[in-house]
Amino acid sequence: MVTHDVDEAVLLSDRIVMMTNGPAATIGEILRVDLPRPRNRVELAEDRRYVHHRKEVLDFLHTRHRRVEKQAA
């Protein structure tokens, strides 16, 4: 599944493959999501593990992917 919704990715995935930007996008990092199933969106909103995974994805998208792109150049 491809999504641009961070919450959807964490809620539905067992692992998230995060891509770098641009037409020459590559796999940047893979994040394992170790949340028990079934997952309830409302209950997970304040779960520390959910918040941690969400922050990891956001950090990659806004910070770390730039380092990956620079190394590839």
C-alpha positions as YAML, in Angstrom:
chain: A
units: angstrom
residues:
- id: 1
  name: MET
  ca: [0.00, 0.00, 0.00]
- id: 2
  name: VAL
  ca: [1.23, 3.49, -0.77]
- id: 3
  name: THR
  ca: [0.12, 6.39, 1.40]
- id: 4
  name: HIS
  ca: [1.15, 9.92, 2.26]
- id: 5
  name: ASP
  ca: [-0.77, 9.75, 5.54]
- id: 6
  name: VAL
  ca: [1.63, 9.06, 8.41]
- id: 7
  name: ASP
  ca: [-1.13, 8.04, 10.83]
- id: 8
  name: GLU
  ca: [-2.62, 5.61, 8.30]
- id: 9
  name: ALA
  ca: [0.80, 4.08, 7.67]
- id: 10
  name: VAL
  ca: [1.46, 3.47, 11.37]
- id: 11
  name: LEU
  ca: [-2.07, 2.23, 12.03]
- id: 12
  name: LEU
  ca: [-2.18, -0.31, 9.19]
- id: 13
  name: SER
  ca: [1.42, -1.44, 8.72]
- id: 14
  name: ASP
  ca: [3.75, -4.00, 10.21]
- id: 15
  name: ARG
  ca: [6.61, -2.21, 8.48]
- id: 16
  name: ILE
  ca: [6.86, 1.12, 6.71]
- id: 17
  name: VAL
  ca: [9.19, 1.54, 3.75]
- id: 18
  name: MET
  ca: [10.09, 5.23, 3.66]
- id: 19
  name: MET
  ca: [11.17, 6.67, 0.33]
- id: 20
  name: THR
  ca: [13.43, 9.60, -0.46]
- id: 21
  name: ASN
  ca: [12.00, 12.49, -2.51]
- id: 22
  name: GLY
  ca: [12.11, 13.19, -6.21]
- id: 23
  name: PRO
  ca: [11.89, 11.39, -9.51]
- id: 24
  name: ALA
  ca: [14.90, 9.23, -8.59]
- id: 25
  name: ALA
  ca: [13.38, 8.18, -5.24]
- id: 26
  name: THR
  ca: [14.93, 5.21, -3.47]
- id: 27
  name: ILE
  ca: [14.24, 3.31, -0.28]
- id: 28
  name: GLY
  ca: [15.48, 5.49, 2.54]
- id: 29
  name: GLU
  ca: [14.68, 3.45, 5.63]
- id: 30
  name: ILE
  ca: [12.41, 0.64, 6.77]
- id: 31
  name: LEU
  ca: [10.62, 0.99, 10.09]
- id: 32
  name: ARG
  ca: [9.14, -2.05, 11.85]
- id: 33
  name: VAL
  ca: [5.83, -1.28, 13.56]
- id: 34
  name: ASP
  ca: [5.50, -3.53, 16.59]
- id: 35
  name: LEU
  ca: [2.00, -2.62, 17.73]
- id: 36
  name: PRO
  ca: [-0.37, -5.42, 18.76]
- id: 37
  name: ARG
  ca: [-3.42, -6.21, 16.65]
- id: 38
  name: PRO
  ca: [-6.25, -5.49, 16.41]
- id: 39
  name: ARG
  ca: [-5.43, -1.79, 16.40]
- id: 40
  name: ASN
  ca: [-7.92, 0.82, 17.49]
- id: 41
  name: ARG
  ca: [-7.19, 4.28, 16.11]
- id: 42
  name: VAL
  ca: [-8.72, 6.13, 19.08]
- id: 43
  name: GLU
  ca: [-6.94, 4.03, 21.70]
- id: 44
  name: LEU
  ca: [-3.59, 4.27, 19.88]
- id: 45
  name: ALA
  ca: [-3.68, 8.07, 19.63]
- id: 46
  name: GLU
  ca: [-2.02, 8.39, 23.05]
- id: 47
  name: ASP
  ca: [-0.10, 5.09, 23.10]
- id: 48
  name: ARG
  ca: [3.61, 5.83, 23.61]
- id: 49
  name: ARG
  ca: [4.66, 3.17, 21.06]
- id: 50
  name: TYR
  ca: [2.32, 4.61, 18.42]
- id: 51
  name: VAL
  ca: [3.59, 8.12, 19.09]
- id: 52
  name: HIS
  ca: [7.19, 6.86, 18.85]
- id: 53
  name: HIS
  ca: [6.61, 5.23, 15.44]
- id: 54
  name: ARG
  ca: [4.77, 8.31, 14.18]
- id: 55
  name: LYS
  ca: [7.66, 10.56, 15.28]
- id: 56
  name: GLU
  ca: [10.18, 8.27, 13.57]
- id: 57
  name: VAL
  ca: [8.34, 8.59, 10.25]
- id: 58
  name: LEU
  ca: [7.97, 12.36, 10.57]
- id: 59
  name: ASP
  ca: [11.64, 12.72, 11.53]
- id: 60
  name: PHE
  ca: [12.66, 10.75, 8.44]
- id: 61
  name: LEU
  ca: [10.41, 12.79, 6.16]
- id: 62
  name: HIS
  ca: [11.55, 16.15, 7.50]
- id: 63
  name: THR
  ca: [15.17, 15.51, 8.52]
- id: 64
  name: ARG
  ca: [16.86, 12.21, 7.77]
- id: 65
  name: HIS
  ca: [15.79, 11.72, 4.14]
- id: 66
  name: ARG
  ca: [17.81, 14.80, 3.21]
- id: 67
  name: ARG
  ca: [20.97, 13.11, 4.52]
- id: 68
  name: VAL
  ca: [20.17, 9.99, 2.46]
- id: 69
  name: GLU
  ca: [19.70, 12.13, -0.67]
- id: 70
  name: LYS
  ca: [23.00, 13.96, -0.10]
- id: 71
  name: GLN
  ca: [24.91, 10.68, 0.33]
- id: 72
  name: ALA
  ca: [23.49, 9.38, -2.96]
- id: 73
  name: ALA
  ca: [24.55, 12.50, -4.87]
...
